[in-house]
Amino acid sequence: MSTHYPSKSEHMAPAISTATCVPPVLKSRKRSTSSDKSSNDSSKDGTDASSLDTQETKSPISVVEALIRGHYEGWIEEGSALSNIDCHWYRATVSTPDFVALIRRLDDKIREWMLSRLTYDWNAFTGQIILRNMAPANTNHDYVAAQIGKVLGRQIENLSEDQETPLKMKEVLERIEGPLSTMASPVDAPDVEDENPEVKKLLKSKRQPDNSFYFMGRTYMPIVVEVANSQKSEDLEALVIWWMKDTGLKTKTVITVDMMYQGPAARHGKFFTPDATIAVHRLRDTSTLEEVEYDAQSFKFRDSSKGDGDQSQEVLWLTVADFLPPSKIAGFPEGYKFPAITLTAIKLREILTKGDTIQQHLERESRSPGSSESPPNKKKLSSTSRSASATCG
């Protein structure tokens, strides 16, 4: 059935772009050609994370281990060899045996931390892994993702409590759960026999959005939110396809927020995100697992080239249908006008400004007493570090 979304005459900005994508092959992806060797070398006595910060990095799996251990132990700081390559979003393709060996090398405390605290995506079929938001205290990113979820959630809640909302609509609204920033979307993967249940959990494919809503009783989320402040736009587009394809087309709406990233040195003295764009990507009814198609509407809600009075006044239009599985949408008449859910550029700037302010406060508080107010120096990258950075967004 066709689903009615607000037309241009009903104050919805028209879709500004469309995309047709075959099964995704991520751009800038680096494949390991000697991962078995490097994995065996590093697994003899375990890998020393601090040495990985300075020694030659032989393969993507070594970088993955260094980032996991370093972030867990807290030694990845501005100026270290790995953090200097700006790998706040590290993406690589590794062999499943290498990843299995890595997880088995980690102790139980690190494995528990990965399950509960680390945001990462892992596909056991393709060997694609993304370690996301590895920068310590990346509070602005987390705040923006959380607040967007709250704005959407409040509108869902208000509609369900509105006396004028039809009973049938209330019944589906009450089954929408969220926002949830820790809901992982399971992707079927081959079982790996291991005595430790924590190891088996980490070896299963998983994908975790920055925020999401799901429908009670269903496994996959109809709508997810992804916020990025370091990787390129093409990486966000690939992530959209991942969500749609790897959930069997059950995730059909993906909201992305692309915030221009600046490191501590660039942010020093001017704690604000210069540019930020929001987009909604909707799966087309004609999509198949072999050929995923979607429509996209986007606008820049903060533009550093414009003054305060000239910033965007646009609105991102969603409907309740974006939060429902297809089977529930089919229960409404053809062309049914689902209630609107909106995100305004004004509200988004308000959220981003608050996030910038919180980030500024935390970074100032984290400075040791008597530390210099001048921006931090950034060491030159070694040739080895530059090589490793090829797989970073």
C-alpha positions as CSV (number, residue, x, y, z in Angstrom):
1,M,0.0,0.0,0.0
2,S,1.1,3.6,-0.4
3,T,1.7,5.7,2.6
4,H,0.7,9.3,2.7
5,Y,3.5,11.8,3.7
6,P,2.8,15.6,3.9
7,S,3.0,17.1,0.4
8,K,4.8,20.3,-0.3
9,S,1.5,22.2,-0.1
10,E,1.2,20.7,3.4
11,H,4.5,22.4,4.4
12,M,6.8,19.5,3.7
13,A,10.1,20.3,1.9
14,P,10.3,18.1,-1.2
15,A,12.9,15.3,-1.2
16,I,16.0,16.8,-2.6
17,S,17.8,13.7,-3.6
18,T,17.2,10.1,-4.4
19,A,19.6,7.2,-4.3
20,T,19.7,3.7,-5.8
21,C,22.3,1.4,-4.2
22,V,23.4,-2.1,-4.7
23,P,24.7,-4.1,-1.7
24,P,27.1,-1.7,-0.1
25,V,30.8,-1.8,-0.6
26,L,32.2,0.8,1.8
27,K,34.4,3.4,0.3
28,S,38.0,3.9,1.6
29,R,37.9,0.4,3.0
30,K,41.2,-1.2,3.6
31,R,41.6,-5.0,3.4
32,S,44.1,-6.9,5.5
33,T,46.4,-9.0,3.4
34,S,48.5,-10.4,6.2
35,S,46.0,-10.5,9.0
36,D,46.6,-14.2,9.9
37,K,50.2,-13.5,10.5
38,S,49.8,-10.4,12.5
39,S,47.1,-12.1,14.6
40,N,49.3,-15.0,15.4
41,D,52.3,-12.7,16.2
42,S,50.3,-10.6,18.6
43,S,48.5,-13.5,20.3
44,K,51.5,-15.2,21.7
45,D,51.7,-13.3,24.9
46,G,48.8,-10.9,24.4
47,T,49.2,-7.4,22.9
48,D,50.6,-4.6,24.9
49,A,48.3,-1.7,24.2
50,S,50.8,1.1,25.1
51,S,53.4,-0.4,22.7
52,L,50.8,-0.4,19.9
53,D,50.5,3.4,20.3
54,T,54.0,3.8,19.0
55,Q,55.2,0.6,17.3
56,E,54.5,-0.1,13.6
57,T,50.9,-1.1,13.1
58,K,51.0,-4.2,10.9
59,S,47.3,-4.7,10.1
60,P,43.8,-3.3,10.7
61,I,43.2,-5.9,13.4
62,S,46.2,-4.5,15.3
63,V,44.7,-1.0,15.2
64,V,41.3,-2.4,16.3
65,E,42.9,-4.0,19.3
66,A,45.0,-0.9,20.1
67,L,41.9,1.3,20.0
68,I,39.8,-1.0,22.1
69,R,42.5,-1.5,24.8
70,G,43.6,2.2,24.7
71,H,40.2,3.6,25.1
72,Y,39.4,1.1,27.9
73,E,42.6,1.9,29.7
74,G,42.4,5.6,29.1
75,W,45.8,6.2,27.5
76,I,44.6,7.4,24.1
77,E,45.0,11.1,24.5
78,E,45.7,14.1,22.2
79,G,49.2,13.7,20.9
80,S,49.4,9.9,21.0
81,A,50.2,8.2,17.7
82,L,46.8,6.6,17.2
83,S,44.6,9.5,18.4
84,N,46.6,11.8,16.2
85,I,45.2,10.1,13.1
86,D,41.7,11.3,14.1
87,C,40.3,7.8,14.2
88,H,37.3,8.7,16.3
89,W,35.4,6.5,13.8
90,Y,37.6,3.6,12.8
91,R,36.5,1.3,10.0
92,A,38.3,-1.8,8.7
93,T,37.7,-5.2,7.2
94,V,39.3,-8.0,9.2
95,S,39.0,-11.8,8.9
96,T,36.5,-13.5,11.3
97,P,39.3,-15.8,12.7
98,D,41.4,-12.7,13.5
99,F,38.4,-11.1,15.3
100,V,37.7,-14.4,17.2
101,A,41.3,-14.5,18.3
102,L,41.2,-10.9,19.5
103,I,38.0,-11.4,21.6
104,R,39.5,-14.4,23.2
105,R,42.7,-12.5,24.1
106,L,40.7,-9.8,25.9
107,D,40.1,-10.4,29.6
108,D,36.5,-10.6,31.0
109,K,36.5,-7.0,32.2
110,I,37.3,-5.6,28.8
111,R,34.7,-7.9,27.2
112,E,32.1,-6.8,29.6
113,W,33.0,-3.1,28.9
114,M,32.6,-3.8,25.1
115,L,29.2,-5.2,25.6
116,S,27.9,-2.4,27.9
117,R,29.9,0.7,26.9
118,L,31.6,0.6,23.5
119,T,29.6,1.5,20.5
120,Y,30.7,-0.6,17.6
121,D,29.3,-2.5,14.6
122,W,30.5,-5.9,13.6
123,N,29.4,-8.1,10.7
124,A,30.6,-11.7,11.0
125,F,29.7,-12.4,7.4
126,T,31.7,-9.7,5.7
127,G,34.3,-9.0,8.5
128,Q,33.4,-5.3,8.5
129,I,34.0,-3.6,11.9
130,I,33.4,0.0,12.9
131,L,34.6,1.3,16.2
132,R,32.4,4.4,16.7
133,N,32.9,7.6,18.7
134,M,36.3,6.5,20.1
135,A,37.2,10.0,21.2
136,P,37.0,10.2,25.0
137,A,34.3,12.5,26.4
138,N,32.5,13.0,23.0
139,T,29.6,14.5,24.9
140,N,28.3,16.7,22.2
141,H,27.7,13.8,19.9
142,D,25.9,11.8,22.6
143,Y,23.9,14.9,23.7
144,V,22.6,15.6,20.2
145,A,21.6,12.0,19.6
146,A,19.8,11.8,22.9
147,Q,17.9,15.1,22.6
148,I,16.7,14.3,19.1
149,G,15.3,11.1,20.4
150,K,13.6,12.9,23.3
151,V,12.0,15.5,20.9
152,L,10.6,12.7,18.7
153,G,9.5,10.6,21.8
154,R,7.6,13.5,23.4
155,Q,5.6,14.0,20.2
156,I,4.7,10.3,20.1
157,E,3.7,10.5,23.8
158,N,1.6,13.7,23.3
159,L,-0.3,12.1,20.4
160,S,-1.0,9.0,22.4
161,E,-2.4,11.1,25.2
162,D,-4.4,13.5,23.0
163,Q,-8.2,12.9,23.4
164,E,-8.7,13.7,19.7
165,T,-6.4,11.0,18.5
166,P,-8.4,8.1,17.1
167,L,-8.5,4.9,19.2
168,K,-6.9,2.8,16.4
169,M,-4.0,5.3,16.2
170,K,-3.6,5.3,20.0
171,E,-3.3,1.5,20.0
172,V,-0.3,1.6,17.8
173,L,1.2,4.7,19.4
174,E,1.2,3.0,22.8
175,R,3.3,0.1,21.3
176,I,6.1,2.4,20.1
177,E,9.1,2.0,22.4
178,G,11.8,4.5,22.7
179,P,14.0,6.4,22.4
180,L,16.6,3.7,22.9
181,S,20.3,4.5,22.3
182,T,21.6,1.1,23.4
183,M,19.2,-1.2,21.4
184,A,21.4,-3.4,19.3
185,S,20.0,-4.8,16.0
186,P,20.9,-8.5,15.8
187,V,22.2,-9.9,12.5
188,D,22.3,-13.6,12.1
189,A,25.8,-15.0,12.1
190,P,27.5,-18.4,12.3
191,D,27.8,-19.7,15.9
192,V,31.3,-20.0,17.3
193,E,31.8,-22.6,20.0
194,D,33.4,-21.2,23.1
195,E,33.1,-22.0,26.8
196,N,32.9,-18.3,27.8
197,P,29.4,-16.9,27.1
198,E,30.7,-13.3,27.1
199,V,33.0,-14.3,24.2
200,K,30.1,-15.8,22.2
201,K,28.1,-12.6,22.7
202,L,30.8,-10.5,21.2
203,L,31.3,-12.8,18.2
204,K,27.7,-12.4,17.1
205,S,27.1,-9.7,14.5
206,K,25.6,-6.6,16.0
207,R,24.7,-3.0,15.0
208,Q,23.9,-0.3,17.5
209,P,22.4,3.0,16.5
210,D,22.9,6.3,18.2
211,N,19.2,6.4,18.9
212,S,16.2,4.4,17.8
213,F,12.5,3.5,18.3
214,Y,11.1,0.0,18.0
215,F,7.7,-1.5,17.9
216,M,6.7,-3.7,20.8
217,G,7.1,-7.4,20.0
218,R,9.4,-6.9,17.0
219,T,13.1,-7.4,16.7
220,Y,14.1,-4.7,14.3
221,M,13.7,-0.9,14.7
222,P,11.6,0.8,12.0
223,I,13.5,4.0,12.5
224,V,17.0,4.8,13.7
225,V,19.1,7.9,14.3
226,E,22.8,8.2,13.4
227,V,24.9,11.2,14.4
228,A,28.3,11.7,13.0
229,N,30.9,14.3,13.8
230,S,34.0,12.9,12.2
231,Q,33.4,10.6,9.2
232,K,32.6,11.7,5.7
233,S,29.1,12.0,4.3
234,E,29.7,8.9,2.1
235,D,30.2,6.9,5.3
236,L,26.8,8.0,6.6
237,E,25.2,7.0,3.3
238,A,26.8,3.6,3.5
239,L,25.5,3.3,7.1
240,V,22.0,4.1,5.8
241,I,22.2,1.2,3.3
242,W,23.6,-1.1,6.1
243,W,20.6,-0.5,8.2
244,M,18.1,-1.1,5.5
245,K,19.7,-4.1,3.9
246,D,21.0,-6.0,7.0
247,T,17.6,-5.8,8.7
248,G,15.9,-7.4,5.7
249,L,14.4,-4.0,4.8
250,K,12.6,-3.8,8.2
251,T,14.5,-0.6,9.2
252,K,12.9,1.7,6.6
253,T,13.6,5.2,7.9
254,V,17.1,6.5,8.9
255,I,17.7,10.0,10.2
256,T,21.3,11.2,9.9
257,V,23.0,14.2,11.5
258,D,26.3,15.2,10.0
259,M,28.2,17.6,12.3
260,M,31.5,19.1,11.1
261,Y,34.2,17.8,13.5
262,Q,36.9,19.9,15.0
263,G,39.7,18.6,17.2
264,P,40.6,20.3,20.5
265,A,43.2,22.5,18.9
266,A,40.7,23.8,16.3
267,R,37.9,24.2,18.9
268,H,40.1,26.1,21.3
269,G,38.6,29.5,22.0
270,K,35.6,29.0,19.8
271,F,33.6,26.1,21.2
272,F,30.9,25.6,18.5
273,T,30.2,23.2,15.7
274,P,30.5,25.3,12.6
275,D,28.3,23.3,10.2
276,A,25.6,20.7,10.7
277,T,23.2,18.9,8.4
278,I,20.2,16.7,9.1
279,A,18.6,14.2,6.6
280,V,15.9,11.6,6.6
281,H,16.3,8.6,4.3
282,R,13.2,6.6,3.5
283,L,13.2,3.1,1.9
284,R,11.3,2.9,-1.3
285,D,8.6,0.3,-1.7
286,T,10.4,-1.0,-4.8
287,S,13.5,-1.9,-2.9
288,T,14.9,-5.5,-2.8
289,L,17.8,-7.0,-0.8
290,E,19.8,-6.9,-4.0
291,E,18.9,-3.3,-4.8
292,V,18.1,-0.9,-2.0
293,E,16.5,2.3,-3.0
294,Y,15.6,5.3,-0.9
295,D,14.5,8.9,-1.0
296,A,16.3,11.6,1.0
297,Q,15.3,15.0,2.3
298,S,18.0,17.2,4.0
299,F,19.0,20.7,5.0
300,K,21.8,22.4,6.8
301,F,20.5,23.7,10.1
302,R,23.8,25.4,11.1
303,D,25.8,27.2,8.5
304,S,29.0,29.0,9.4
305,S,28.9,31.0,6.2
306,K,25.7,32.7,7.3
307,G,24.8,35.1,10.2
308,D,22.5,34.3,13.0
309,G,19.5,35.9,11.3
310,D,20.1,34.0,8.1
311,Q,20.1,30.5,9.5
312,S,17.7,27.9,8.1
313,Q,14.1,27.9,9.2
314,E,13.3,24.5,7.6
315,V,11.5,21.6,9.1
316,L,12.2,17.9,8.8
317,W,8.9,16.2,8.4
318,L,8.2,12.7,9.6
319,T,5.0,10.9,10.3
320,V,3.9,8.2,12.7
321,A,4.2,5.7,9.8
322,D,8.0,6.1,10.0
323,F,7.8,4.5,13.5
324,L,5.6,1.5,12.5
325,P,6.4,-1.8,10.9
326,P,4.9,-2.3,7.4
327,S,2.3,-4.8,8.7
328,K,0.9,-2.2,11.0
329,I,0.8,0.5,8.3
330,A,-1.2,-2.0,6.1
331,G,-3.9,-2.0,8.8
332,F,-4.8,1.6,7.9
333,P,-6.8,2.6,4.7
334,E,-4.9,3.4,1.5
335,G,-3.5,6.9,1.6
336,Y,-4.2,7.4,5.3
337,K,-2.8,10.7,6.6
338,F,-0.7,9.6,9.6
339,P,0.0,12.4,12.2
340,A,3.1,14.5,11.6
341,I,6.3,14.3,13.7
342,T,8.7,17.2,13.1
343,L,12.2,18.4,13.8
344,T,12.8,22.1,13.2
345,A,16.1,23.8,12.3
346,I,15.5,26.2,15.2
347,K,15.2,23.3,17.7
348,L,18.2,21.5,16.2
349,R,20.4,24.6,16.6
350,E,19.2,24.9,20.2
351,I,20.2,21.3,20.9
352,L,23.6,21.7,19.2
353,T,24.4,24.9,21.0
354,K,23.6,23.2,24.4
355,G,25.8,20.2,23.4
356,D,28.6,22.6,22.4
357,T,28.3,24.3,25.7
358,I,28.5,21.1,27.7
359,Q,31.5,19.9,25.7
360,Q,33.2,23.2,26.3
361,H,32.6,22.9,30.1
362,L,33.9,19.3,30.2
363,E,37.0,20.1,28.2
364,R,37.9,23.1,30.4
365,E,37.2,21.0,33.6
366,S,39.5,18.2,32.3
367,R,42.5,20.5,32.1
368,S,44.9,20.1,35.0
369,P,45.2,23.1,37.3
370,G,47.6,25.7,35.9
371,S,47.6,24.2,32.5
372,S,48.2,26.5,29.5
373,E,45.2,28.2,28.0
374,S,46.9,28.0,24.6
375,P,45.6,25.4,22.1
376,P,47.3,22.0,22.4
377,N,50.1,21.2,20.1
378,K,49.6,18.4,17.6
379,K,52.5,16.1,16.9
380,K,53.4,15.2,13.3
381,L,52.1,11.9,12.1
382,S,54.7,9.2,11.4
383,S,54.5,7.4,8.1
384,T,53.2,4.4,9.8
385,S,50.3,6.3,11.4
386,R,49.4,7.9,8.1
387,S,49.1,4.4,6.6
388,A,46.8,3.3,9.4
389,S,44.7,6.5,8.9
390,A,43.6,5.4,5.4
391,T,40.8,3.4,6.9
392,C,39.5,6.1,9.1
393,G,36.5,8.2,8.3
